[in-house]
């Protein structure tokens, strides 16, 4: 995962916790207090557990940093665990915001239109001033026109999936088969639209709505499966990040016994 993907994931998790706060403020306050108390308890336990077998051992500054690390992991996991209950409404709201952002992304659509022009020209389809989807083509070759529609449908579907991947990396990971299913369904629905409306002009709003509907349907199927796995993953992450500081401190404490015996 690159920096952009990591920052997107962090932003996603923060917004997910904020969703818990918005949906059920009382539950959020209880969870926040519990997370804080457990984090403090973990820090204290991590600071003193080595004295169970080495009463004379004292932690150094770096060990206290590790204790803070264990406490922070505890705080974050306790906050996130109940927040996953609101993953579906949060995902819907996030997709809706993405739709609005995508509609206003004129630079992206200019780039997509240029790709469509080049694709049509490469297939020998001459376009008029209106660049949309090759249905503005002056070609009389029906086969060329249909293949042009399929090609530009693929270009638009790819652009939508790529934009969603860049702007919503955490939600993108939830989509089945790494988003390929969503892209394939978008292709099919765009082609179906032109089969039923061969002389129509399809605008960006319709394209984006098709893409967002496909993504929402895929999220509908995936989220109920993802939440139990995500909670199990949180527990494993919690155990992993506790094992690091506790392991390092335990090893240092045992070495201290060997030095002084």
Residue frames relative to the residue before (quaternion, step in Angstrom):
aa qw qx qy qz dx dy dz
X 1.0000 0.0000 0.0000 0.0000 0.00 0.00 0.00
X 0.3373 -0.7506 0.5298 0.2054 3.61 -0.78 0.99
X 0.7439 -0.4152 0.2774 0.4441 3.56 -1.34 0.09
X 0.6507 0.5228 -0.3206 0.4478 3.58 0.95 -0.88
X 0.6582 0.5029 -0.3070 0.4687 3.56 0.99 -0.84
X 0.6525 0.5131 -0.3138 0.4610 3.58 1.00 -0.82
X 0.6661 0.4899 -0.3046 0.4728 3.58 0.92 -0.90
X 0.6275 0.5319 -0.3283 0.4643 3.58 1.09 -0.70
X 0.6423 0.5156 -0.3146 0.4719 3.57 1.06 -0.80
X 0.6444 0.5130 -0.3197 0.4683 3.60 0.96 -0.85
X 0.6482 0.5112 -0.3109 0.4709 3.58 0.95 -0.89
X 0.6287 0.5433 -0.3210 0.4545 3.58 1.02 -0.84
X 0.6879 0.4853 -0.2840 0.4590 3.59 0.87 -0.95
X 0.6315 0.5193 -0.3301 0.4717 3.59 1.03 -0.77
X 0.6739 0.4865 -0.2925 0.4729 3.58 0.94 -0.89
X 0.6131 0.5480 -0.3467 0.4512 3.59 1.10 -0.64
X 0.6467 0.4900 -0.3089 0.4963 3.60 1.01 -0.80
X 0.6286 0.5274 -0.3297 0.4668 3.58 1.04 -0.77
X 0.6034 0.5512 -0.3529 0.4555 3.59 1.14 -0.63
X 0.6093 0.5362 -0.3371 0.4771 3.58 1.07 -0.75
X 0.6507 0.5185 -0.3053 0.4632 3.57 0.98 -0.89
X 0.6814 0.4924 -0.2839 0.4612 3.58 0.98 -0.86
X 0.7145 0.4721 -0.2562 0.4483 3.58 0.88 -0.98
X 0.8081 -0.0155 0.0615 0.5856 3.59 0.93 -0.86
X 0.2009 -0.8364 0.5013 0.0933 3.54 0.17 1.34
X 0.6281 0.5348 -0.3426 0.4495 3.59 1.03 -0.74
X 0.6503 0.4977 -0.3122 0.4816 3.58 0.95 -0.86
X 0.6281 0.5399 -0.3344 0.4496 3.58 1.01 -0.81
X 0.6595 0.5093 -0.3177 0.4524 3.61 0.90 -0.87
X 0.6534 0.5034 -0.3139 0.4702 3.59 0.98 -0.86
X 0.6677 0.4984 -0.2952 0.4676 3.57 0.92 -0.95
X 0.6476 0.5221 -0.3216 0.4524 3.59 0.94 -0.87
X 0.6645 0.4936 -0.3047 0.4712 3.59 0.93 -0.89
X 0.6502 0.5086 -0.3165 0.4673 3.58 0.97 -0.86
X 0.6451 0.5207 -0.3194 0.4590 3.60 0.97 -0.85
X 0.6567 0.5161 -0.3078 0.4558 3.56 0.98 -0.86
X 0.6789 0.4890 -0.2915 0.4638 3.57 0.90 -0.94
X 0.6662 0.4928 -0.3049 0.4694 3.59 0.95 -0.85
X 0.6273 0.5338 -0.3347 0.4576 3.59 1.06 -0.72
X 0.6529 0.4954 -0.3094 0.4823 3.59 0.97 -0.87
X 0.6492 0.5219 -0.3094 0.4588 3.56 0.98 -0.88
X 0.6494 0.5137 -0.3146 0.4641 3.57 1.01 -0.80
X 0.6305 0.5292 -0.3321 0.4605 3.58 1.01 -0.80
X 0.6667 0.4961 -0.3039 0.4660 3.59 0.90 -0.92
X 0.6690 0.5034 -0.3019 0.4560 3.58 0.89 -0.95
X 0.6570 0.5111 -0.3056 0.4623 3.57 0.97 -0.89
X 0.6621 0.5259 -0.3012 0.4409 3.58 1.09 -0.73
X 0.8090 0.3035 -0.1254 0.4876 3.59 1.05 -0.75
X 0.4919 0.6999 -0.4407 0.2717 3.62 1.16 -0.29
X 0.6046 0.5794 -0.3625 0.4091 3.62 1.10 -0.61
X 0.6094 0.5658 -0.3555 0.4267 3.59 1.18 -0.40
X 0.4421 0.6786 -0.4643 0.3583 3.58 1.25 0.00
X 0.7952 0.1936 -0.1104 0.5639 3.61 1.14 -0.62
X 0.7647 0.2106 -0.1491 0.5905 3.59 1.26 -0.17
X 0.1782 -0.8491 0.4907 0.0800 3.56 0.20 1.31
X 0.6925 0.4802 -0.2780 0.4610 3.57 1.16 -0.43
X 0.5261 0.6588 -0.4058 0.3529 3.58 1.27 -0.08
X 0.0910 -0.7883 0.6078 0.0311 3.57 -0.98 0.91
X 0.4442 -0.7067 0.4897 0.2519 3.55 -0.90 0.93
X 0.3509 -0.7045 0.5708 0.2342 3.55 -1.16 0.61
X 0.7589 -0.3844 0.2566 0.4587 3.58 -1.32 0.01
X 0.6737 0.5074 -0.3056 0.4420 3.57 0.90 -0.91
X 0.6214 0.5317 -0.3406 0.4638 3.58 1.08 -0.62
X 0.6394 0.5081 -0.3251 0.4768 3.57 1.07 -0.70
X 0.5869 0.5456 -0.3594 0.4781 3.58 1.15 -0.57
X 0.6460 0.5083 -0.3111 0.4771 3.59 1.02 -0.80
X 0.6218 0.5313 -0.3348 0.4679 3.58 1.06 -0.71
X 0.6265 0.5160 -0.3231 0.4866 3.55 1.06 -0.77
X 0.6105 0.5607 -0.3270 0.4538 3.56 1.06 -0.81
X 0.6667 0.4903 -0.2895 0.4809 3.59 0.94 -0.91
X 0.6576 0.5100 -0.3058 0.4626 3.58 0.99 -0.85
X 0.6523 0.5147 -0.3144 0.4591 3.59 0.96 -0.86
X 0.6402 0.5169 -0.3246 0.4665 3.58 0.99 -0.81
X 0.6290 0.5310 -0.3258 0.4650 3.58 1.02 -0.79
X 0.6628 0.5198 -0.3004 0.4475 3.57 0.87 -0.99
X 0.6886 0.4951 -0.2807 0.4493 3.59 0.86 -0.99
X 0.6824 0.4911 -0.2956 0.4537 3.59 0.86 -0.95
X 0.6534 0.5092 -0.3212 0.4589 3.60 0.94 -0.83
X 0.6486 0.5023 -0.3174 0.4756 3.61 1.06 -0.68
X 0.7106 0.4866 -0.2673 0.4321 3.57 0.89 -0.94
X 0.5925 0.6266 -0.3760 0.3390 3.59 0.95 -0.83
X 0.7453 0.3592 -0.2529 0.5016 3.68 0.68 -0.87
X 0.5707 0.6102 -0.3821 0.3951 3.60 1.18 -0.49
X 0.5722 0.6120 -0.3764 0.3954 3.60 1.14 -0.56
X 0.5135 0.6418 -0.4112 0.3940 3.59 1.24 -0.36
X 0.7462 0.3844 -0.1944 0.5076 3.58 1.14 -0.70
X 0.2805 0.7962 -0.4972 0.2003 3.58 1.20 0.42
X 0.6809 0.5124 -0.3108 0.4210 3.60 0.87 -0.89
X 0.6967 0.4330 -0.3066 0.4828 3.67 0.74 -0.86
X 0.6131 0.5409 -0.3473 0.4592 3.57 1.11 -0.66
X 0.6478 0.5208 -0.3152 0.4580 3.58 0.96 -0.90
X 0.6344 0.5314 -0.3292 0.4546 3.60 0.97 -0.83
X 0.6765 0.4889 -0.2935 0.4660 3.57 0.88 -0.97
X 0.6432 0.5260 -0.3174 0.4570 3.59 1.03 -0.78
X 0.6479 0.5042 -0.3141 0.4768 3.60 0.99 -0.83
X 0.6394 0.5289 -0.3284 0.4513 3.60 1.01 -0.78
X 0.6458 0.4988 -0.3159 0.4841 3.59 1.00 -0.79
X 0.6334 0.5341 -0.3231 0.4574 3.57 1.01 -0.81
X 0.6040 0.5602 -0.3500 0.4460 3.60 1.03 -0.78
X 0.6797 0.4930 -0.2901 0.4591 3.56 0.85 -0.98
X 0.6443 0.5145 -0.3180 0.4680 3.57 0.99 -0.83
X 0.6709 0.5191 -0.2948 0.4399 3.56 0.96 -0.92
X 0.6212 0.5487 -0.3398 0.4445 3.57 1.01 -0.80
X 0.7427 0.4191 -0.2229 0.4723 3.58 1.00 -0.81
X 0.5338 0.6337 -0.4051 0.3865 3.60 1.27 0.02
X 0.1264 -0.8441 0.5187 0.0508 3.59 0.36 1.27
X 0.6106 0.5677 -0.3534 0.4242 3.59 1.05 -0.70
X 0.6415 0.5219 -0.3213 0.4613 3.56 0.99 -0.82
X 0.7088 0.4729 -0.2798 0.4425 3.59 0.82 -0.95
X 0.5898 0.5423 -0.3714 0.4691 3.59 1.12 -0.53
X 0.6530 0.5097 -0.3042 0.4705 3.54 1.00 -0.86
X 0.6517 0.5135 -0.3107 0.4637 3.61 0.99 -0.85
X 0.6428 0.5279 -0.3213 0.4527 3.58 0.96 -0.86
X 0.6424 0.5175 -0.3234 0.4636 3.58 0.99 -0.81
X 0.6343 0.5178 -0.3267 0.4721 3.59 1.02 -0.78
X 0.6451 0.5182 -0.3189 0.4621 3.58 1.01 -0.80
X 0.6239 0.5401 -0.3339 0.4555 3.60 0.99 -0.83
X 0.6897 0.4842 -0.2803 0.4596 3.54 0.85 -1.04
X 0.6424 0.5288 -0.3271 0.4480 3.58 1.01 -0.80
X 0.6669 0.4951 -0.2955 0.4721 3.57 0.98 -0.87
X 0.6489 0.5147 -0.3157 0.4630 3.56 0.98 -0.84
X 0.6387 0.5368 -0.3250 0.4453 3.58 1.04 -0.79
X 0.7008 0.4248 -0.2592 0.5111 3.58 1.20 -0.54
X 0.5627 -0.6369 0.3730 0.3723 3.57 1.28 0.20
X 0.5071 0.6228 -0.4334 0.4087 3.57 1.20 0.48
X 0.2586 -0.7745 0.5622 0.1312 3.55 -0.59 1.18
X 0.2162 -0.7987 0.5520 0.1031 3.56 -0.89 0.95
X 0.4230 -0.6608 0.5560 0.2744 3.50 -1.29 0.52
X 0.7764 -0.3346 0.2338 0.4802 3.56 -1.27 -0.24
X 0.6735 0.4539 -0.2832 0.5100 3.56 1.07 -0.74
X 0.2391 -0.8425 0.4682 0.1172 3.62 -0.36 1.20
X 0.4605 0.7543 -0.4158 0.2147 3.57 1.21 -0.23
X 0.9089 -0.1358 0.0735 0.3874 3.48 -0.93 1.18
X 0.5816 -0.6272 0.3667 0.3659 3.59 1.12 0.43
X 0.5020 0.6233 -0.4748 0.3661 3.64 1.11 0.06
X 0.6021 0.5303 -0.3543 0.4803 3.55 1.35 -0.19
X 0.3865 0.7536 -0.4539 0.2768 3.54 1.32 0.11
X 0.3605 -0.7217 0.5477 0.2217 3.56 -1.12 0.72
X 0.4291 0.7092 -0.4557 0.3244 3.57 1.32 0.04
X 0.2933 -0.7544 0.5608 0.1742 3.56 -1.01 0.79
X 0.5229 0.6256 -0.4163 0.4024 3.57 1.30 0.00
X 0.3652 -0.7713 0.4783 0.2071 3.58 -0.25 1.26
X 0.6357 0.5448 -0.3297 0.4363 3.56 0.97 -0.84
X 0.6541 0.5074 -0.3084 0.4685 3.55 0.96 -0.86
X 0.6570 0.5256 -0.3153 0.4390 3.54 0.94 -0.90
X 0.6617 0.4962 -0.3078 0.4704 3.58 0.92 -0.86
X 0.6683 0.4851 -0.3119 0.4698 3.59 0.89 -0.85
X 0.6121 0.5455 -0.3458 0.4563 3.58 1.12 -0.64
X 0.6374 0.5226 -0.3218 0.4659 3.56 0.98 -0.85
X 0.6553 0.5080 -0.3155 0.4615 3.58 0.93 -0.85
X 0.6612 0.5258 -0.3114 0.4352 3.55 0.94 -0.89
X 0.7202 0.4272 -0.2671 0.4770 3.58 0.80 -0.95
X 0.5502 0.5696 -0.3980 0.4630 3.59 1.20 -0.41
X 0.6526 0.5072 -0.3036 0.4739 3.56 0.98 -0.85
X 0.6380 0.5327 -0.3279 0.4491 3.59 0.98 -0.83
X 0.6828 0.4777 -0.2897 0.4709 3.58 0.91 -0.92
X 0.6442 0.5197 -0.3232 0.4588 3.58 0.95 -0.86
X 0.6495 0.5133 -0.3090 0.4681 3.59 0.99 -0.85
X 0.6465 0.5225 -0.3173 0.4565 3.57 0.99 -0.85
X 0.6606 0.5071 -0.3082 0.4598 3.58 0.98 -0.86
X 0.6710 0.4879 -0.2976 0.4724 3.60 0.90 -0.92
X 0.6479 0.5173 -0.3205 0.4582 3.61 0.96 -0.83
X 0.6567 0.5031 -0.3094 0.4690 3.58 0.98 -0.84
X 0.6443 0.5110 -0.3156 0.4735 3.57 1.00 -0.83
X 0.6270 0.5398 -0.3273 0.4565 3.59 1.04 -0.79
X 0.6983 0.4736 -0.2639 0.4674 3.56 0.96 -0.92
X 0.7572 0.4023 -0.2071 0.4711 3.60 0.90 -0.92
X 0.7919 0.1656 -0.0811 0.5821 3.60 1.13 -0.61
X 0.0361 -0.8612 0.5065 0.0244 3.62 0.65 1.07
X 0.6485 0.5218 -0.3362 0.4406 3.61 1.00 -0.72
X 0.6706 0.4716 -0.2981 0.4890 3.59 0.94 -0.85
X 0.5987 0.5799 -0.3551 0.4232 3.57 1.06 -0.70
X 0.6372 0.5390 -0.3250 0.4448 3.57 1.08 -0.74
X 0.6233 0.5504 -0.3355 0.4427 3.58 1.20 -0.51
X 0.5798 0.6129 -0.3793 0.3799 3.58 1.08 -0.68
X 0.5390 -0.6547 0.4281 0.3126 3.55 -0.97 0.87
X 0.8564 0.1098 -0.1008 0.4943 3.53 -1.23 0.68
X 0.6185 -0.5915 0.3331 0.3957 3.59 1.01 0.92
X 0.7303 -0.4621 0.2352 0.4447 3.56 1.02 0.81
X 0.4837 0.6814 -0.4426 0.3254 3.62 1.19 -0.19
X 0.6199 0.5437 -0.3501 0.4444 3.58 1.00 -0.75
X 0.6552 0.5113 -0.3136 0.4592 3.58 0.91 -0.92
X 0.6617 0.5040 -0.3070 0.4625 3.58 0.95 -0.86
X 0.6559 0.5102 -0.3134 0.4596 3.60 0.95 -0.82
X 0.6503 0.5025 -0.3173 0.4733 3.59 0.99 -0.81
X 0.6231 0.5366 -0.3355 0.4596 3.59 1.04 -0.77
X 0.6269 0.5323 -0.3307 0.4629 3.56 0.95 -0.87
X 0.6871 0.4961 -0.2839 0.4485 3.56 0.82 -1.05
X 0.6909 0.4822 -0.2953 0.4506 3.60 0.90 -0.87
X 0.6332 0.5128 -0.3386 0.4707 3.59 1.05 -0.67
X 0.6523 0.5019 -0.3132 0.4738 3.57 0.99 -0.82
X 0.6342 0.5310 -0.3215 0.4609 3.56 1.05 -0.82
X 0.6077 0.5604 -0.3483 0.4420 3.57 1.07 -0.76
X 0.7137 0.4457 -0.2645 0.4713 3.59 0.89 -0.90
X 0.5756 0.5615 -0.3862 0.4520 3.57 1.16 -0.49
X 0.7241 0.4219 -0.2320 0.4938 3.57 1.01 -0.85
X 0.7822 0.1976 -0.0998 0.5824 3.59 1.17 -0.59
X 0.0732 -0.8747 0.4769 0.0461 3.61 0.62 1.12
X 0.7664 0.3471 -0.1922 0.5052 3.62 1.08 -0.60
X 0.4852 0.6885 -0.4247 0.3319 3.58 1.23 0.23
X 0.3652 -0.6898 0.5776 0.2393 3.51 -1.34 0.32
X 0.1906 -0.8034 0.5587 0.0776 3.56 -0.52 1.17
X 0.1960 -0.8060 0.5465 0.1150 3.61 -0.65 1.05
X 0.7261 -0.4582 0.2930 0.4207 3.53 -1.31 0.21
X 0.5996 0.5727 -0.3712 0.4181 3.60 0.99 -0.73
X 0.6640 0.4937 -0.3060 0.4709 3.58 0.94 -0.88
X 0.6396 0.5304 -0.3237 0.4526 3.58 0.95 -0.88
X 0.6852 0.4838 -0.2844 0.4643 3.57 0.86 -0.99
X 0.6382 0.5265 -0.3274 0.4564 3.59 0.99 -0.80
X 0.6205 0.5265 -0.3350 0.4748 3.59 1.03 -0.80
X 0.6856 0.4918 -0.2856 0.4544 3.57 0.84 -1.00
X 0.6744 0.4926 -0.2976 0.4627 3.60 0.91 -0.91
X 0.6331 0.5244 -0.3342 0.4609 3.61 1.01 -0.75
X 0.6389 0.5160 -0.3206 0.4719 3.58 0.99 -0.83
X 0.6620 0.5046 -0.3025 0.4643 3.58 0.93 -0.92
X 0.6513 0.5142 -0.3185 0.4582 3.60 0.95 -0.84
X 0.6502 0.5117 -0.3200 0.4615 3.58 0.96 -0.86
X 0.6581 0.5034 -0.3114 0.4652 3.56 0.99 -0.81
X 0.6342 0.5157 -0.3211 0.4782 3.57 1.05 -0.78
X 0.5938 0.5746 -0.3523 0.4394 3.59 1.07 -0.75
X 0.7005 0.4682 -0.2573 0.4732 3.54 0.98 -0.89
X 0.7436 0.4576 -0.2248 0.4327 3.56 0.97 -0.89
X 0.6305 0.5906 -0.3552 0.3570 3.62 0.90 -0.87
X 0.6541 0.4992 -0.3495 0.4481 3.68 0.82 -0.79
X 0.6608 0.4801 -0.3050 0.4897 3.59 1.14 -0.59
X 0.6710 0.5430 -0.2909 0.4127 3.55 1.05 -0.85
X 0.6281 0.5963 -0.3537 0.3534 3.61 0.88 -0.94
X 0.6785 0.4627 -0.3263 0.4681 3.68 0.78 -0.82
X 0.6497 0.5040 -0.3162 0.4732 3.59 1.01 -0.79
X 0.6387 0.5335 -0.3250 0.4492 3.57 1.02 -0.83
X 0.6599 0.4987 -0.3113 0.4678 3.58 0.99 -0.82
X 0.6291 0.5101 -0.3268 0.4870 3.57 1.04 -0.76
X 0.6393 0.5330 -0.3129 0.4575 3.56 1.04 -0.84
X 0.6256 0.5394 -0.3314 0.4558 3.58 1.04 -0.80
X 0.6493 0.5122 -0.3169 0.4644 3.56 0.97 -0.86
X 0.6629 0.4988 -0.3044 0.4681 3.59 0.95 -0.86
X 0.6329 0.5188 -0.3235 0.4750 3.58 1.02 -0.81
X 0.6253 0.5428 -0.3244 0.4572 3.56 1.02 -0.87
X 0.6835 0.4837 -0.2868 0.4653 3.58 0.86 -0.99
X 0.6376 0.5382 -0.3251 0.4451 3.57 1.01 -0.82
X 0.7341 0.4251 -0.2384 0.4727 3.56 0.86 -0.99
X 0.5985 0.5020 -0.3810 0.4947 3.59 1.23 -0.10
X 0.6210 0.5733 -0.3409 0.4117 3.56 1.07 -0.78
X 0.6201 0.5712 -0.3507 0.4077 3.60 1.04 -0.73
X 0.7482 0.3755 -0.2631 0.4796 3.67 0.56 -0.99
X 0.6523 0.5116 -0.3309 0.4509 3.59 0.94 -0.83
X 0.6521 0.5259 -0.3135 0.4471 3.58 1.01 -0.82
X 0.6680 0.5031 -0.3007 0.4586 3.57 0.89 -0.94
X 0.6795 0.4822 -0.2950 0.4677 3.59 0.91 -0.92
X 0.6390 0.5268 -0.3321 0.4515 3.61 0.97 -0.80
X 0.6540 0.5090 -0.3144 0.4630 3.59 0.93 -0.87
X 0.6549 0.5101 -0.3114 0.4625 3.58 0.97 -0.89
X 0.6546 0.5180 -0.3118 0.4538 3.58 1.01 -0.80
X 0.6529 0.4999 -0.3113 0.4764 3.60 0.98 -0.81
X 0.6394 0.5160 -0.3290 0.4655 3.59 1.01 -0.74
X 0.6210 0.5448 -0.3386 0.4505 3.55 1.07 -0.74
X 0.6194 0.5326 -0.3442 0.4628 3.61 1.07 -0.73
X 0.6642 0.5093 -0.3053 0.4541 3.60 0.92 -0.91
X 0.6410 0.5323 -0.3315 0.4425 3.59 1.04 -0.74
X 0.7764 0.3695 -0.1728 0.4804 3.56 0.96 -0.89
X 0.6484 0.4764 -0.3419 0.4854 3.58 1.23 0.35
